[in-house]
């Protein structure tokens, strides 16, 4: 058995206490049994034929292997009900993790760290004297131990009390937890999260007609993604609408929108432009134009950039939300600031560490503008998911923005 240092963690990303790793199998063998054997298993990716279930089967010659490449990967075992967990034993199969966490969850979305290390060296890690509970046990590998390949576990054993009486029954999470925002359901989560910050409601489809000047120096802000008369995107939306439907109530304001672009001026827009915007919002053509503009200007480039950095759904959403507020160029500046203190997963860095640095940089950028000094869209939303290690943005989700509470059940 190779030795590693253990770090028993709280739920916070940075909370840690170093203690020596207990490696004795006999220490808990008389009070615990294997509770994970042949339980349903899932993984973020699979290198065929090495399926997730091969890490908790009865064979010592099979294994789970992830797709090759840097970045975060995970293996999750469903214990069927909430069980107490006293010990976890991992047997790595060559492609080991230098940095990884062992986590538990009752719902498959919010995770608590039982153990973490940044100095793994493969072999067998026998993690005893743990104290936790959950329906799910997850090994979250965040940094490769080798320059090539991915991660591979030959065996994962979770131990708990011999009693077969479960603590509680919890429904399994729906859908593929490992998908990014290309998954329509995950994209909907992201749109609802952005809308809660931009429009104080999850129901973004009711916000096509939103328009006001919020005093941020960008003129009128309107629509489902906060298009602004002072930052070119509102002009682009009205241009696209006029191309799709030449005769519309907003077309007459195009000359004024060109004039005020780059300023907070309302010249030529008052008093009729807000009413015309709300009227146009009832038109399905204008609604579709707004959706297309949101995706082409913000969603698609942000997600593409996040995927290039090997970020999962949470990171993709964090990039998208930053792009909506700061523009794609602003997002790139925030990303550059974060990369000065942490490496992206694509660079071999730890995803949780990098995202923490990104959110720090995002908040710093927000505080440069008086209209965005309230950073709760980061503090009590994105950081909540990060602290819960919910990198896949899996429901259920609970968050707050500007004091208002929101939930997504499934």
Order of alpha helices (4+ residues) and beta strands (2+ residues): beta-beta-alpha-beta-beta-beta-beta-beta-beta-beta-beta-beta-beta-alpha-beta-beta-beta-alpha-alpha-alpha-alpha-alpha-alpha-alpha-alpha-beta-beta
